[in-house]
Amino acid sequence: MKLKFCKNLTFVQITNIYQLMRPYFFLYKLYGLFPYKISKNQIHSSKIGLCHTFFVAMSCIVYFVIAMYQCFYSLDIVFDTTESLMQFTSYFMLGTFIAVYSCASNKYKFLLLKKLILLSSMLSEKEFFEVAKVIYFKDIIGYIFLMGQIFNIASEDLTAQNISKMFALHITMIVFLMDMQYSNFVFLLKSCLKNVNNNLQLLTKSYEGCEIISCNKSMQLLQFNNLQLIKLRKLQHNHHHVSCVIKELNTVFTLQIIATVLMTFAEVTFGLYFFILHIQGKKGIDLDKQLWFNYFITSVTYYSLKMAVMVWICQETKNESLKTGIIVHDVILNNNNEQLKSELSLFSLQLLQCNNEFTSKCIVMNANLISGVVSGIATYLLILIQFLNTKKSTSKNNEQ
């Protein structure tokens, strides 16, 4: 009884995308990523929000310059090895880029959101409930995990090292929110494609049933045919709208996804490399300069799982898109109604023009990306280990 009450209390109000995204809008505003205000299911620009966004972007740029100055010139932040300096520099550079790009691309994301709002009107309350369960579950776990790292950076001394850890956590949170925004948008598109597929199957089944029941009632059958064809054309229109939104999504998030993949690649590679050194009893990284509890486990696990979840959602959405073509061709082959077959043939031609893949220039968000990243990490791990061995042999030769 208690579980049923909690379920109703949590999700009964989620009937549209505004209610679904309400917690995210709050977080985006908090981190300066959403310079808009919402009133009566309408989104309007906000001068205060724009100022906040501009301040966040400029503060990220300014502190990145300060951090690089402290690393390379004033030496207020000193690293034990060249590899740890490379890890710090690449992380701050990519993280700052994602934060600034997210602030700068707000206008395009706002236009994309408006199209998603129109598109999601096809979803029922039950479908919004299913979407909410998935995206809330993964995002709450990730957000709590990152907030838990605050205890690792808490300190009374405002040294350059501690300030860099605070900024690193802030950047990490922004990157997480933007990556989850991308995956949530993709998951919404998956639900829209699933809605099209389900309605297409229902449409063809009801068509077959009507042919059997009303075959002697030509007038009724004609009216039913016209009604079903109208529904089919609406499904075609919805599918075309989804495909257009996918293309725009790819355009808006291109640079962000490239930076996210590069950051994941770099962090996992360096994390595994430092772990190998740690096992051998060698010091590769100063753990006091890291924001993570148990750096070797939490950092690699976090970035690996985040990338895996994003790729999984994109792959599932692509698979759902492929199902549409299978359903259409199954109906064409197993149906004798010429009007329906003619309309489905047009739908089939439309599907041929729609390549609903989630791409960012040369990066395709599917299972092949995971295998590519894993093989790349293995390759660069070998390069780093060889670099370490070269340094050892050089130092021995110098001693001799």
Salt bridges, closest charged atoms under 4 A:
ASP80 OD2 - LYS283 NZ 3.40
GLU83 OE2 - LYS391 NZ 3.58
GLU130 OE1 - LYS133 NZ 3.45
ASP139 OD1 - LYS138 NZ 2.75
ASP179 OD2 - LYS306 NZ 2.55
GLU248 OE1 - LYS115 NZ 2.54
ASP286 OD2 - LYS289 NZ 2.79
GLU320 OE1 - LYS323 NZ 3.75
GLU343 OE1 - ARG233 NH2 3.39
